[in-house]
Structures are given as structure tokens and as C-alpha cells.
Amino acid sequence: MDFPLDHIRNIGIAAHIDAGKTTMTERMLFYSGVTHKIGEVHEGNTVTDWMEQERERGITITSAATQCDWNLDGQPFRLNIIDTPGHVDFTVEVNRSLRVLDGLVFIFSAVDGVEPQSETNWRLADGYGVPRIAFINKMDRPGADFNQVVQDIRTKLGANALPLQVPVGEAETFEGVIDLITQKALFWDLADRGMVIREAPVPPELVEVVNKVRRQLLEEISLYDETLLEQYLSDPGSVDPNALYRVLRQAVCAGKIVPVLCGSAYKNKGVQPCLDAVCRFLPAPADLDAVKGVHPRTGEQVLRKPDPSAPFCALVFKIVADPFVGHLSFLRIYSGRVEAGNQVLNVRTGNKERITRMYLMHANKPTTIREARAGDILAAVGLQQVRTGDTLCTPESPVLLESMVFPEPVISLAIEPKTQHDLDNLNQALERLAEEDPTFRVAFNPETNQTIVSGMGELHLEIILSRLEREFGVAVNKGRPQVNYKEALTTTTRHRECLDAQYGTTHLFAELEFELGPTDAEFHSSEAFISGKSRMQFEWAVQNDAVDAAYREPIRAAFSSMLNNGVLAGYSLESMKVRVTGGQMHPTDSKPPAFERCAVLGYRSAAPKCDPRLLEPVMKVEVVTPSEFIGAVLSDLNRRRGVPQGQESRSGDAVAIQAEVPLSGLFGYVTDLRTLTTGRAVANLTFSHYAPAPDPVAQAVIDRVRGHIRPPAP
């Protein structure tokens, strides 16, 4: 923990599923000396995929934190690494990791290029402003095309992708890479598992290509520094590599350039230059601007510089239910320092809690530490009331950092405990799992006496139920998956509601006049709505103090609570606009509860007049199939109400078919697709948007929810 701030790198490994993230992480740990045996995903012995389900399925489910040290030009660097999942159902793990990371190594398959989940994760990184390095993996695979993937990154992701290497061969002829800055060819001896790099001159047949690409590289980098530009224009051969590194680092940290490297992690080629690039180009905590927050009492902006001597400030980005120590709270420290035994303030609750122990995590293996400081990522024990997104700080210098916003679940299941023993432990187990995963929701349906669990997809809920049984010993029966629909108000109505009633010994009076309907286009395109921070556009347009402004917040809160109470089938509203225009008060009987109750009653009366519509989640589907099955795949997608969006050729005779398909038509789709194409096609499903459901579909859903038609037995 004694590394200077400018020698620390907090990085993540992200990509589409099966692009090689975990394989890359394993090589980083091996070459840095952390492990002495390379773990393999297909053998189920990797460090970061430590859960039983991860090793059984060969996929990453939960993000895992680990560390390694790397020497660059004789200087030691500490790398805090988070290996993130690639499956769309676990995007939340990528989301909350990006919130606390300073840089990202983005892995692309040299065969498949930019895939749907690559786009999703790239956009998340754009939202958090995280600088990136691209590593094009699987250069040894048939169909590998380095230049095409670079072009994909530029066109599909809108990134300024700048190759720093040229591959020596592709597919079965891939031997190594040529470093364009040093103009040296690098080869790896597979007999020593890639431990030794052999440098050689550029092969004669590649000299012309290398000179051309290097010239483009120098032209692009020199645009970001006047001194370098003058030197390049006067004598291109005199440009110092260290000057190139310095200017390139500035451009990468500013998000203006994405350096591109290549290799084959599985064949142990290209990993060490990637580690060098992480240390050379990605930002250290000291390079970052001061993190912005607000004072919890005054609302004034507060800045916290990445300085160990500043007041302590950290963000809880993940919670894990550990069977031995209880809550493990993962923290990113932005300023100051903290020791085991220190008392910290949880700004959300206003309570002080004590950190009893602190660990550096190597996947699921802890190493005890006594102190941590700005720039560190660690796990803490002793914090009982924290949630994901909470700010912890010094009680004397409170600050509230921006929290995280997570997507709403799109699929639900009804579950019932199998035995009385399971019933006794079910609620506690579900509560622990919901604390860990902000996209996993639990509710109880009193009409059916069933527990409803909701998540981001079938695999997500399948993993949750598997963990219920394995980790908590709770077995359940499950029902059929159900789609999480939404509702939308499509027209605006004006309504007046009067509450004049006796509640026990208290008489309440309140009268409100308001407009209720869809949000304005400006609000719908605002950052607050798109990020999920706000779904209600609230305007206070009361004239002549007809309603005291002191009641504004209770009225707003009451309408906001109705966002989760749609009038068609009880689904949450996508958004709504409320404009309060008038009302009436009573000198003694008008109180905040009166206006809250009046707002709720007014919403229930007005919402049915706003032409409410049912919205269904629509998925973006990409199917990569041999050309002989195109007709069958398109016919099947059409049967599922899919709308084709286009096709493009892939390596060999494969074709990628893009379509938008309602989620309700995709249950079991991957299995059906395998049957349809004799196991030769693969599908990638990514959430796209909510769209109005056709009237017959909407009516069937509403009837089922209201009990007019009972769903078939599981």
C-alpha cells in the first residue's frame, strides 16, 4: 500500500461475452508473478471466476477484484484490476465497476469484432468518461482480421482508434507484433509459456506497411502537442519515443485517443505490452480531477482532491454477503486515509459506523491490511447499514458523492419454498442477495401468497435461485418467467381533486388542481431521465398563494410515489408530468398529510383519463448463423414478432442477422435456436428499449394480471 499515487492504476477488463476477459486477467496475474500457474476458463481453475456457477458455465457472473505489481522501465506500479462479466444479464457489475475505475482495457475478438455487449459496455464507459485501451484478442483464430476490427471500433463506437502495433501474420500464421513506436518486432517463445519476449528487426515484407501505419500514428499524435508537431514536420526520424509516450498519454487520459494493441491471450502472446501500455497511458488517481460532491446539509458543492492528507471520502460500489464475516463492503477511496477501527459517517443514513477490518481482495481470498488511502480499492468489514452507492466520509467533513443508478428488472418469477425449513430461511436469504445486487428485486403478492423475484434476464434469475440453494440451503419451486411491462400516459388531462374527510379524530382538508400527462420532449431527452435518476417532470405553477409553497414537497413526493402504480395493470410508469396549477387550503385542517392524500386520490382519478398504454421491453438480437439457415432464423424471429434490422457478412459463410424482438417472445430462444440450426448458430440478446405493446397483447396481459384469465400452471 506504499505505492505513490502516480504509480497506481485502477483498471477494469471489459468486453462482450467470450472475448477473453478472464483469460487476459489470468495472464496478467501470471506474468506479474502473482500466480505460478495459468488458470484456464475451460478447466474451471481461474482465479477471478471463483464461484461454482462461473466455473461450471465458463462465464463471469460477478466482478472480481485483484491486484498485481508490474515493472515498467525499472519503475514498480500497482495495478488494481477488476474483471467484469460480459453477459448482458450482469451489466450491473460492469456499471458499478466503471463508476470507481480510472481506466479500462477493452477486449475485442479479432474474429467477431464489435459485438452487441461491446457496444453496451462502451457506452457505459463513455457515460463515466473512463479512458480506454483496446486489445484485439484471438489473433490466432481462423477469420481474424485486425484492420476490420479497428475500423469497427471507429465506425460502430465512434472512437478514435489508433493502432500502436501491427500483427505479424493472422490466424494460423500469427507469430507476434511490431511495435510502431520503437519499430521492433516482438515474438514469444511458447516453450516458456510466453515468459520471454524476443526482439527482432521488422520483417522485410512488412517494412512498407509498417512505415505507412507509423507515419499515420505520428501524424495523429503530433496534433496534440505543438513542440512534437514541429519536430515531426522538420525531421520525422528524430521524434523521441519518450515524447510520443508523453503526448499519447495526455491524449488517452483526455479520452481523445484509444490505443489499439493485439495478441492472443490464450496463446500467451501480447500480454506484457498490454501491461506496459496500462502503466504508460492510463491515468493514475493523481491525474484525475477532484471528485465532486455536495454538503449533505447545505447542498453546497464540495471538492475532494485525490490526496491522502485530505479528509477521508469513499464510495461503496459493491456489497458481498460473505458466509464467514457477514457484509463485505467494497470501497473506492477518493481522498484521505482510513485505518481499521476508524469510525466513519454513512451520509445516506446519517449514522456513524466502525470499520473493524480491511482487506485487499484477490478474487475471494482476503489479505488483511491496517491502513488504506486515496486511490485504493479494498473491502471493509463492520459496516452493517450500507448499500451500494453510499458515501462514507470523515464525520467532521461530510460530503455526499453522486450515487449510482441501475436499470429496472425486465423479467420476474414466482417462487415458493419447498419445505417449512425453506420457508423459515427464504426471506433472510433473499434479503442478503438483494443487498448484493441492486438489479435483483423481491416482492410479495398477498393475493397468490407467492414471492415474486425480478431480474435482468432468465440467466440472472437462474443464477440467483442456484445460489439460494447452494449458499443458503433454501430450495424453491418456481413458476414461469413473466415479463416486467411498463405503463405510459399518452395524453394530458386537467383534474381538480378535493379531500374533505374525517380520519379518526382528525379532520383533513385539501384541494388541488393539476395537469397530468406525458413528459415534454426536452425532459425525455434530458440526462436525468436517460440515466434513470428522474422519471417525473414536476412543475409548480400555483398563483396567488392558493396553496402554500410549504406543501410543494409533500405533493411532489406523493405524486412521485405513484410512479410505481400504473392504472392498467399496476406496472410502473415509464414517466409522467405533473403541473400543479391551483387549489385551496383550510386554516386549521390543511396539513401535509392532507395534501399527500389528495395528490394520491387525484392521480388515481386522473390517470385513467390520460389514455394509458402498456409498454413491453424490446431486445436487440444478433444471430450469427451459417447462410443455409438464414431463412429458418428469419421465419422464427418473425413468429416471435421480431422486426429485422439488417444483415452483414462474417468470416466464412456466416451471416449476422440483427433484429428487434419483444422480450415476451424470447423465453427459451437460445435453446430453440440451437435446435433450429443443429447447434451452429449463436445469439446475443441486449435490452434495447420499451415500446407500446399491440392491443391484443396488451389486453391479454391486463386480463391476466387482473385475474380475468388465470395463467397456466408451471
N, C-alpha and C positions, 0 to 999 in steps of 0.2 A: 504493500500500500504506500511505498515511499517513492513512487514514480512522480516526477514533476508533471504538472498539468499538461504541458505541451507535448509530453510523451505518452499520453493516454489516448486510446481510440475506443470509443463506444460504437460498435458496428453491429449491423444485422445482416443475416443471409436470407434473401427472399427470392422467390421465383414461382412459376407455375408448378403444379404437382409433377413429380418425377423428372424435374430438370437437373437434379443432382445437388440440392442444397446440403442435405445431411452428409453425402459423400464428400463434398467440398469441406465441410466443417471437420470431418474426421481427419482429412489430410492436413488441415491447418494444425490440429492438435498434435498429430504425429510428427510433422516436420519441425514444430516448435519445441518438441521434447516433452510435452505434457503426457502423451501416451506412448507406449513402446510396441503397440500392436495396432494395425489399422483395422478398425471395425467396418463391416460391410452391411448395408441395409438388407440385402437378400439373405444374409446369415443371421440377422436379428441380434447382432452384438455391438451395435453402435453406442457411443457414449450419450449423445443427445436424444436419441429415440429410446428412452429408458422404460416407458410404460409398456405393460404387457400387450395392450392393444396395438401400440405402434410397432412393436417387433413382430407381432403376428401378421399385421396387414402390410408392413413395409412402407408406411406413410408416417409423416409427422403430424401429431394431433395437437400437442401443446408446445408453445415456445419454450426452449430450454436455454438457460444462461450458463456460460462457462468463460474461462479466461485462458490466455496463453501469453507468453513473452516472445518477442521477436527482435532480432538484432538487424538494424539497417545501417550500413556503413560504420559499424562499431558502436552504434548508439542503441541501448536497450529501450524497447517500447512495450507497454502493457496493452493488450487487446482484450476488452470485454466483449464477448461475442454472444449474440442471441440468434439461435437457429429457429426460423419461423416455419409454420405449416404452409403448404401450397394449395390444399383443398379449399374450395370456396366455403364449405360449411364452417371453417375455422379461421375466416378472415379476421375475426375479432382479435386473434392472437397477433396477427400482423399489425393491426390498427394500434393496439396499446403498446406494442414494442416500438413502433415508429415514433410514438409520442415522446419517448425518452432516449432515442438513439441520435447520434450525431452524424453518422454516415451509414451507407448501405452498399453491400456487394450484391448486385442483382445478377442472378444466374439465368442464362438463356440456353436452350438446347440448340445446337448447331443444325439439327435436323428439322425441328419444329418451329424455330424462330419465336416470334412474339405470339403467345397463346392467350386465351381469354383471361385467365387469372393473373397473367403477367401484366395485362392492362389494368386490372383492378388494383393490384398492389402498387403499380407505378403511379396511378392517380392518387392513391393514399399517400405515397411518399411526396408527390407534388404538393398535396394539401398541407403537409407538415414541413415542407421546404427542406427535405433531407438530401444532401449531396450524395451522388452515387458513382460507383464504378461498375461497369458491365463486364461480366466474364462469360464468354461464349463457350459452353461446355460441350462435351461429347463430339469433339472434332474427329475422333477415331471412328465414328459410326458411319455406315453407308448412307449417302444422301446429305452428308454435312456440307454446308455452304456458308462460309464465313461472311463473304461480301453481302449475300442476300439477307442475313440476319442483321448486319449493320444497317442496311437500307431499311429493313422492317422497323428497327428502333427509331430511325429518323422519321419515317412516314407515319407509322401507327402510333407512336408515342410522342412525336413532336420534339424529340430530344436532339441535341447537338452531339451526336455520337462521333467520337474521334478515335480511330484505331491507333494504339501505341505499338501494336505488333502485327506482323504478317505471318500466317501459318506456313510452315514448310510441309507441303502436301496436305491432303484432306482425305477423310475416310480411312481406308486401309493403308494409304500411303503417308498418313500424318506422322511426322517424325519429331517436330519441335516447332519453335517460333523464332522469328527475327525481331529483336528489339530495335525499333525505329529510331530511338533517341541515341543509343550507344552504337548502333549499326553492327550488332553482333548477333550471330545465330546461336540459339540455346538448344541443347539436346539433353535428354535424360536417359540414364542407363537403367533399364528396367531390372537388371540383375540386382541392383541395390535398392530397389523399390523407389527409384527416383530421388534418392538422397543426394546424389552428386550431379551437378549440372556441368556439362561440358560446353565450353565456349568455342566457337569456330567462326571463320570469316563467312560472309554472306555467300551462299552457293551461286556460281556464275549465272545459272539460268534464271535466278531471281533478282539479279542486280538491277535490271531496268525497272522492274515492278517496285522494288524497294525504294529506289531513288524517286520515282514518281509519287508514291504514297508519302514518303518522308517530306518531300517538298510541300505537299498539301498540309501535312502536320505542322511544319514550321510556319507556313503562311497563317494558319488558323491561330496558333499560339501567340505569334508575334503581334496579332491585332490587339492583344490585351496589355501590351507594355510598349511604350514609345521607344525606350532605350533598346529593347530587344528587336523592335521593328527596324530601327536604324541600322543595327548591327547585321540583321539578316539581309537587308537591301544592299548594304555595302559589300558584304562578304559572307554568303550563306555557310561556307565551310568553317567559319571562325566562331559559329554560335556555340557557346559553352553548354554542355548538358545540364550543369547545375542551374544555369539561368533558365533553361527550359523547364526544369523541375519546379523552380520557384514560381514562375509565371503560371504554369499549368495548375499548380496547387491553388493559387489565388482564384483562378477561373473555376476550378472544380468546387471550391468552398462557396463560391458565389452562385453555384448552380448553373453556370453558363456553358460548361463542357461536361460531357460524360465520357471519360476514357474507356476504351474497349480493349480488353485482353482476351486471350483464348487458350484453350488447352483441353485436356481430358483428365478430370479429377480421378476417375476410376482407374485410368492407366498411369496415374501419378505424374502427369505432365502439366506444367504451367502453374502449379500451386504457389511455389516460392515467389515468382514475380508478382503474383496477385497480393501476397502478404507485403511485399516491398511497396506495391502501389498503395495499399491501405495506409501504411505509415507515411508515405511520401505525400499523398494527395488529399486524403480525407481529413476533416477538421478535428482538432483536439478540443476538449472543453474550453481551454483558454482562448480559442479562436472565435468562440460564439459570443453573440451579443448578450447583454444582461437579460435574464428571463424576466418577463413582465407579469405582475400580479396586481392585486388591489388590496387595500387595507380592509379587513372584514367589517370594521365598524364605520369608518369614514367614507369608504368607497374610492379613496384617492389611489392613483396609480403608484405602485411600489416596484422598484427595480432591484434585482438581486444579481450581482456580478458573480461569475464562477471563481470565487476567491475563498480559500479555506479560512481566512480571517474574518469573513463577513458573517452576519447572523445565519444560523442554520435554517435551511429550507430544502424540503424534499417532496417528491410526488410518489404516491403509492400507485404503481401501474399494474400490479398483479397480486392476487391472493391465492395461496395454495393451502388446502386442508391437509396437513401432514398428520399421519396416524400417531406419531411419537411426540411432537411438540405442539400440536394444535395448529394455530394460524401461522403460516409463513407469509410475511408481507414483503413483497419485492419493492425496493425503493431506488429511485434515481436522485442522488443528492446534487442540487444545483448550486448551493452556496454553503459556506461554513463547514463545520465538522461535528461529529457526534460520537459519543463513546457508549459502550454497553453500560446500562444502569442510568443513563440520562433520561430525564423527563421531557417529553415533547408535547406540543399542543396540536390536537386534531382540529383544524379550523372549522370543518363542517359541523362537528358536534359541539365544539367549544369546550371539550373536556381534555384534561391532561392525561397522558398515558406514559408508562415507562417501558423503554426498550430494554429487555432483560438480557438478550443475547443477539449477536450479529454474526452472520455467516457470509463467506464468499461461496457461491454455489457452483459446483462443477456438475451440471445437469442435476441429478437428485442426490449428489454427495456433498455435504456441507463441510466447510473448513472454518473453524471459529476464528473471529478477529475481535480485537478490542476497540479499534477506532476506524472510522471511515470519514472521508472528506469530500469536498466538491469534486464532481466528475465521476464518483464511484457509483457502481450498481451493486447492490447487495440484498440480502434477505434478513429481515428482523423478526424476532420472536418477542411476544409480550403485548402486542397491540391487539386488543380484543374487539374494538368497535370500529375498525377501519373498513372502508370499502374501496374498490378500485376507483381511482381518480381523486382520492382525498389528499389534501395538502398537510404535511407535517412541518412544524417550524418551532423556533425558539419562542416560548410563551411571552417573553419581553418584547419581541419584534415580530408580531403576527403579519402574515401575508397569505393571500388566497390566490393560488395559481389556477389557470384555466384547466378545467377538468376535461374528461373525455366523453364523447357522445358515441353511443353504439347503436347499430341498426336494430329495428324491431324484428322479432322472430316471424318466420313466414309459414311455419308448419307446427301442428300440435298433435298430441297423442293423449288418449285417456288411459290411465293406468290404475290398477287395483292391486293391493298386496295379496299374496297367495295365502299367507297364514297369519295368525294373531301375532306371532313374533315379528313378522314383516311389518304388520300394521303399527306395532309399537315403535319401530325404528325408522319408518318411512319418512316422516316429516323432518326429523333431525338430519337424515342423510340428504334429502332434497335441499334443505336449507344450506347445508355445507357446500353442495355442488353449485347452488345459485350464487353463493358468495364468491366462489372462484370464477364463475363465467357470467358476465353481465348480459350475454345474449340468451341465456337459459332462464326461462320464466316458469313459475309454478303457481297454479290457481286451483281452487276447489269449487266444484259445481254441486251446490246443495240439492239440485233437482234430481241429478243422477247418482249422487253420493260418490262421485269419482274425482280423482285428482287429475288435473289437466297440466301436462308439461309441454312447453313450447320451445322451439329452437330454430336453427338456421337451415336445417335440411334433414333428410332421412338418416344420413350417416351420423350427423351430430347427435340426434336423439338415440340412435343405436349405441353409440359410444357411451352416452350418459347412462342408459339402462344397464349396459355391461359393467360400468363402474359401480353402479348401485349394488349389483350382486357380488362383484369381486372384492371391492374395497370395504363395503359396508354390510355385506351379508344379507341384503334385502332383495328378495325375489318378487317380481310383479307380473301380472297378466297385462297385456297391452292391447289396445283397440287399434282400429285402422287409422292411418295418418289422415289428418284433416288440414286443409289449407287455412292460413290466417288471412282472411279477407280484410279490407278496409272499407270505410264509407266516405262519401263526399257530398257536400251540399253544392248544388249546381245553380240555384237561383237565390236572389236576395229577397227577404220579406221583412216588413216592418211590423213590430209587435209591441203591445202595451200589456204589462202584467202587474196585477195589484195583489198584494198579500195583506190580508186583514183578518188575523186569526188568533185564537187563544191557544197557547201551549202551556198546559198546566196552570200555574198561577201568573204566567207572563203573557201579556198581550203584545203582539208584534204587528207593526205596520210598515210597509214599504211599497213603493210604486216605481216601476221602471218602464221607460220607453227606449227601445233599441232596434237596430237593424242587424239581421243575422243572415249570413250567406257565405259564398266562396271568397277566398282572399284575392287581393289585387295581384296583377301580373308582376308588379315590382317586388312585392313580398315573396311571391312564389319563386322568383329568381334570386332572392337575397341569400347571402352567405348563411344567415341564421337558420333559414328554412332548409336549405340544401344540406347543411351539416347536421340537421336534426335537433338543433338547440331550441328551436321555437316552431310550434305548429299553429299558433293563434295570433292573428293580427287584431290588436285591441286598440280602439280609439275612444277617447273621452271627449265628447262634443256637447256637454251639458251647458246650457246657457242660464245666466241669471241665478246661479247657485241653487237651481231647483233641487239638486241632490248634492249634498256636501261632498267636497273632494276627499274628505276623510274616509268615505265609503268606497272610493275608487278601487283600492287594492282588494278588499273583500269581494267586490263584484267581479273584478278581473279573475281572482282565484277561483270563484265559483264557476264561472264560465269555462275556465281552463280545466277544471275537474271533469267537465262534461265531454272533453275531447275523447275520452275512453268509453263513451256511452252513445254509440250510434243508435238511431231510431229504427232502422230497418231490422237489424239482427244483433244489435249490441256490440258490433265491432268498433274499433277505434276510428275516429275521423282522421283523414289524411291532413286536413287543415280546415280552419274556418276563420271568418272575420266577424267581429262584434264591434258595433259602433253604438255607444250609449249616447242617446240624444236628449233625454229628459227624464222626468219622474216627479215624485212628490215625497215629502217627509212629514213625520209627525213629531212634535216637540219632545214627547216622552217615550213613545212606542217604537220609534225608529232606532234600531241598533244594528251593528254589523251583521249579527246572525239573521236579522230580518231581511237585509238586502242580499245576503248569500242565498237564503231560501227562495227569495223572489227571483233571483237570477236563474236558479236551477229550474224552478217551475216554468219560467219564461222560455228557457231553452227547450224544455220538453214540449211546450205548446207550439213554439215557432218552427222547430227543426223539421217536422213533417211537412210543413208548407214550402220548404226550400228545395223541393224536388230531389230528395236524396237518392244517390245511386250507389250500387255495390261495386267496389273495385277489387280486382283479383291480381295477385303477383304474377308477373310475366318474366320468364327466364330467357337469357341469351344462351342459345345452344349451338355448339360447334361439333359436328360429327365428321371425323376423318375416316373415310371408308374407301376400300378398293372401288374403282369405277364401275365394276359389274353390279354393285349393289346400290347405285345411286337411285334408281327408280324405286326400289323397295324402301329405301330410307325416306325418300321424299313422300311416298304414299303413306308411310307410317306416321310421319310428322303431321301430314295433313289430317289424318284421322284424329290426331291429338289437338286439333285446332291450331297447328303451327303455321306461321307465316314465313316462307323462305325469304332470306335477306341477301343471298348471293352465294357464289361458289368460287373456289380458287384451287389451282393445281398444287399438289405437294409432290414430294420425291416419289419416284417410281410411277405407278399408275394410280396413286392415291389422290382423292379429292376431298377438300374440306368444305362442308356444307354449313352455312350459317343460317339460323332461323330464330324467330322469337316464338316461344311456346308458353301458354299458361301453365303455371306450376301444377294445377289440378290434373293435367294430362300427362305428367311426367313421373308419377309414382311407379317405381319398378322399371323405369325406362332403360337403365343401363343393362339390366338382365335381359329385357326383351330385345335390345339391340344386338347383344351377343348372339342370341338365338337366331335373329333375322339374318345376320351376316356370318354365321358359323364362327363367331368369336374374332372376326378380323377387323371390326370397326371399333373405334373408341369415341366416347362423347365427353365434352366438357360443358358443365352447366354453371352459369353465373347469373345471379339476380340482376335484372335489368331495371324494371320499373313496375308501377301499378297502373292498370288500365281498366276502364269500365267493362264489367262482365256483360255478355249478351243477356237479354231479358230472360230467356228460358233458363239459363244457368243461374242467374241472379235469383229468380223466383224459386228454383229448386233449393238453393242454399238457404234462403229466408224461410221457406216452409220447413226445412229440416231443423233449423235452429229453433223455430217457434214451436216445434213438436207436431206439426201437421202430418209429417211423414217421418217415421222412425228409421234411423239408419240401419242397415243390415248388421246382424251380429258379427263380431270379429271372428 
